[in-house]
Amino acid sequence: MKSTKSLKRKTIGDYLIPAILIIWGLIVLFPFFSVVVISFTSEAEYIKTPLLLFPMEPTLESYKRIFEDGRIASGYFTTFKLLAMSLPLSLFLTTSFAYGMSRKNFPGRKFIFYFVLIAMIFDGGIIPLYMLMKDLHLVPNNLWAVVLANTVSTFYMILMHNFFKALPDSLMESARIDGAGEWRILANIVLPLSAPVLATITLFYTVDRWNEWFHPMLFLQRGELQPLQLVLRSIVIDAQMDMVKTGGNTIELASNFAMGVKTAAIICTMLPVMLFFPFLQKYFVKGIMVGAVK
């Protein structure tokens, strides 16, 4: 009986660790909560109480001003277009290359694998990349320049390569005995078993393309072709310029209004990714753990 009671006895760590985790979670969530609250707060209420927990008079004025501008809608269209163009291509190239590198009967696979691995360590630079796209007649104002500039991630390929390499060779050998080719083995055997890592890589590529801003800034000059992140950047810059141009006692008023516009733009940018993530969450941890074992 004494041993059972001693096992059930609580220690300081049993209370301290959950308390630390709860406090840390609140610290992480508070900035996001603050952004949401400010985006629904009126200008006058924010001036009276900058640190708000809940808006007493919620308003959609900041969102109305953003969508009346038209740039957010154009940014959404361009970003979804880039996703539709790049995501299938990136998944196809990453999957096929990772599968080929994971097969022992592929000739010269080690040399090719380490040759590609160098690309993750050394980068050719901006000027050679721009000159290459120019020689391909993809600049300026061609979305394919943005798509091809970062089509395959070496790191994501390594994750998928490790996952494929962990699959039993007996599955592939039995399919080859039955006369199946490599593409059929990949499509009918390997990919159905690779749902966790496929979901993980899909999520990674989606977030990368959604947050794309550097390559569009280099290759796209027309305003209607700017993706969502560049639109957000221009909105923030315009809000800051409004603060600078405003003089006298109205600087504080312009600053508060600019804050509402910026927070509303942030919510509009991050909301689609937040809605997309729960559908892949159950595969995410498993795909990371299995793909990163080696």
HELIX and SHEET records of a PDB file:
HELIX    1   1 LYS A    2  LYS A    8  1                                   7    
HELIX    2   2 ILE A   12  SER A   39  1                                  28    
HELIX    3   3 GLU A   43  LYS A   48  1                                   6    
HELIX    4   4 GLU A   61  ASP A   69  1                                   9    
HELIX    5   5 ARG A   71  SER A  102  1                                  32    
HELIX    6   6 ARG A  109  ILE A  121  1                                  13    
HELIX    7   7 ILE A  126  ASP A  135  1                                  10    
HELIX    8   8 LEU A  143  ALA A  149  1                                   7    
HELIX    9   9 THR A  154  ALA A  166  1                                  13    
HELIX   10  10 ASP A  169  ILE A  177  1                                   9    
HELIX   11  11 GLU A  182  ILE A  185  1                                   4    
HELIX   12  12 LEU A  186  VAL A  190  3                                   5    
HELIX   13  13 LEU A  191  SER A  194  5                                   4    
HELIX   14  14 ALA A  195  TRP A  210  1                                  16    
HELIX   15  15 PHE A  214  PHE A  219  1                                   6    
HELIX   16  16 GLY A  223  LEU A  225  5                                   3    
HELIX   17  17 LEU A  228  LYS A  245  1                                  18    
HELIX   18  18 GLY A  248  THR A  250  5                                   3    
HELIX   19  19 ILE A  251  PHE A  276  1                                  26    
HELIX   20  20 PHE A  277  PHE A  279  5                                   3    
HELIX   21  21 GLN A  281  GLY A  291  1                                  11    
END                                                                             
